[in-house]
Amino acid sequence: MAEIKVDPVDDHTMVIPETEISAQKPHRTLRVASLDIFRGLTVALMILVDDAGGEWPMIGHAPWHGCNLADFVMPFFLFIVGMAIPLALKRIPSKGKAVKKVVFRTLKLLFWGLLLQGGFSHAPDKLTYGVDMQMIRFCGILQRIAFAYLVVALAEIFLKDAQSNDIAAGYCSVFRLYCWHWLLGACILILYLAMLYGIYVPDWQFAVHDKESAVYGRVFAVDCNVRGKLNPPCNAVGYIDREILGINHLYLKPAWRRAKACTDNSPYEGPFKNDAPSWCHAPFEPEGILSSISAVLSTIIGVHFGHVLVHLKGHSERLKQWIMMGFALLILGIVLHFTHAIPLNKQLYTFSYVCVTSGAAALVFSAIYILYMFVPLKWIGMNAMLVYVMAAEGIFAGFINGWYYEDPHSTLVYWIEKHIFIGVWNSRRVGILLYVIFAEILFWAIIAGILHRFGIYWKL
């Protein structure tokens, strides 16, 4: 279970040399302020795309190939998790204690992931809870983070080379020190590509279990009989999830429902075409098994940035490494996509997608490291779990919606949204966007700032 901890207020300095760490009291929690800001930015971005993406589909998830604003959220989280691993584990000298901490944190992430995205909570719009275990969704955001964290943290514990923390500032020095980490990354990439392009996908069928669907209960057949395809119905990622997890445990409303093949309203969600292919009605798990294996690469790249922060003491040396690698990854991913070698695809978590999103994370973090000015985002980042549960998962809005007058839609949340934002601007799209920015992101930034003032943080 997550717990509320009260930490002593510290300076949250951006640079934490080893000499400073050793001089602190053992119980004192030290943070990298730029990492807190980046984490807060990512949580704020998640709230924005989740709650405004329906009105602004260009910032929501791409229906299939491509990369919209929402598609950067998951890899940013994984990058942040990876970057924090060296900072956290270097304070634990015993491997046994480190493994215990990693496993315990992984279990807590899995618990919260199943609770929040397994189907138990229906907040904020539906004032119900509970889940049919025959239909529970096993995968999700926190589950993927838990898997990537477990793999990379254990690699950090057991593969770390016991050398001096002070190394040369050469570009390849950190790579050489942690060569086994990169070998692990190469093995993961080879395994992923071999399965993605090598697994045979047979024909399959499914029954529609979405009770809100007009074709609920109907059985559809999908013709595949192919190998190495990256289209929505016949890729190895979906095939593995259907075979291992079971089709009843996949996400019922994947982003591909907004594809041009499915609806005339694309990129908006809307009624399916009369001649829409059968797979438009099918479930698909965007945080599934094979794509989660590939997602570990985002965390390994983040770990490298954490190693640079730990070992290189000068700002210029750190930024040189981060920016060069960021641009290299970004360019590589763009080239792979536009040459049609490996398209950008969040649902499949392709290698080009790993490169582009990790490169973007590197450059955004470098910019934050330089500017160090987004204090509200730092507050969100320091209480990221609280804001994620209450805002991104809609638990707080669901609680407020539980108190209504005469009609379930007559609640404070709906009133504020309708009369203060949508009504004033006479535009649902603009009103929803402003509501998310001010009534959700800014509101929780202020709450997190107040909690920070009293040294209260919700941690896993």
C-alpha angles and dihedrals in degrees: 000000000000115000137207111240129188111218126189112257111256136180093258090216119198095227122052112184119190091250090059093049094052091050094057127089112266095243095049114110113222122196137188103236094208090055090050089051092049090049090049091048090053094050090048089049090052092053090048097051094039096051102030100031092088091060094036106039092174088073094041125086116300109253090236128319115030136051126258129179094272091056091068095061100078097045090045089056091048091048090052092048090051094047092051094051098078091044092053102039097046088071091059110075096182117078091206093055091045092052091048091052093047094049093046092050091047091054091050091051091050091049094052092042093055092044096049102035105019091086100263097110119055097179140173104016101030117053093212138093139191134082137231104238089216088064103033115138108233097189131061146129099295092041090056091047089050092052095047091045093051094050097044097039091052089048089052091051099046104028099044112121111231097231134132116291090226109077135162118283093236115132095242097043096092091043090054093047091054100032092135090061090056091046088055089050091051091051091050091050093049091048092049095048093045091054095040094053101025106049117096114231114206128199113283142183137207143185120232109248097174102111090201091060121102089225097049111162095014119131120227131189125216121202114216119134090159142116130220098011122145099197120120102261103035110042126121092238093064093039093056092048093049092050099043106028097030124241092261090064098055129101109280099207110043121179092251088078085081093054119122090245090060108038139020088220094066127176083027120067115253147136114319120252117258089243096041112143115258094248091068087077094047127103120241131186112228090187096045134144105273094037089051089055088056091045089065086074090067089056093047089054089050090051089056090056089050090052090052090052092050099044106033113065103188122083093223094051091050095046092047091056095043098045095044092050092043093055092043092054093044094051093045092052093047092049092050090050101045094043086054090234094123117356124219108260127161094188091058094032091224123195092251088054090051090052097046097044094042090048090050090048090052093052095043091050091048090052091049090047089055099043100036093181110113097100097164090054089050089056091051090048092053090054097031096141092053093050092043093054098039101037112017093042092039097232094137093045089047090054092049091047088056088074111067140151117238094316127052089231092055096090136127093253094053092043093053092045094048104038105029101038114015095033096048094050096036088223127100093202095052092039094053091047093051091044091056093046098046108021095041115019098033092038093055091042088059092046091049090048091053091049090048089052088060094040094246119148134168108223140175 
